[in-house]
């Protein structure tokens, strides 16, 4: 199977699919002035949109890495949104780490790997 890339620029692709697996670039929300809950909701909506474009959905997510600007301040708020978003019975493997992100206003970034149905 050939590698398929979507929404590509000179630096990166938002979606890369190969051998039945979809890899998303790190995703962030749209409103960087928003708090952790809103940034998380927007980030998850962006992930859903990209997975749909790739031909899969959130029930096929295999792994997620969550990067938080401040894990002590944002872990609970991010998880409150995550828990409402994720359908029961499809929890992926997950890691959450504190990280200095590329823009100081970004509170959360998610990197996703999913299977194609």
Secondary structure in CASP SS format (residue, H / E / C, confidence):
PFRMAT SS
TARGET T0000
AUTHOR 0000-0000-0000
METHOD secondary structure of the structure
MODEL  1
X C 1.00
X C 1.00
X C 1.00
X E 1.00
X E 1.00
X E 1.00
X E 1.00
X E 1.00
X C 1.00
X C 1.00
X C 1.00
X C 1.00
X E 1.00
X E 1.00
X E 1.00
X E 1.00
X E 1.00
X E 1.00
X C 1.00
X C 1.00
X E 1.00
X E 1.00
X E 1.00
X E 1.00
X C 1.00
X C 1.00
X E 1.00
X C 1.00
X C 1.00
X C 1.00
X C 1.00
X C 1.00
X C 1.00
X C 1.00
X C 1.00
X H 1.00
X H 1.00
X H 1.00
X H 1.00
X H 1.00
X H 1.00
X H 1.00
X H 1.00
X H 1.00
X H 1.00
X H 1.00
X H 1.00
X H 1.00
X H 1.00
X H 1.00
X H 1.00
X H 1.00
X H 1.00
X H 1.00
X C 1.00
X C 1.00
X C 1.00
X H 1.00
X H 1.00
X H 1.00
X E 1.00
X E 1.00
X E 1.00
X E 1.00
X E 1.00
X E 1.00
X E 1.00
X E 1.00
X C 1.00
X C 1.00
X H 1.00
X H 1.00
X H 1.00
X H 1.00
X H 1.00
X H 1.00
X H 1.00
X H 1.00
X H 1.00
X H 1.00
X H 1.00
X H 1.00
X H 1.00
X H 1.00
X H 1.00
X C 1.00
X C 1.00
X C 1.00
X C 1.00
X C 1.00
X C 1.00
X C 1.00
X E 1.00
X E 1.00
X E 1.00
X E 1.00
X E 1.00
X E 1.00
X C 1.00
X C 1.00
X C 1.00
X C 1.00
X C 1.00
X C 1.00
X C 1.00
X C 1.00
X C 1.00
X E 1.00
X E 1.00
X E 1.00
X E 1.00
X E 1.00
X E 1.00
X E 1.00
X E 1.00
X C 1.00
X C 1.00
END
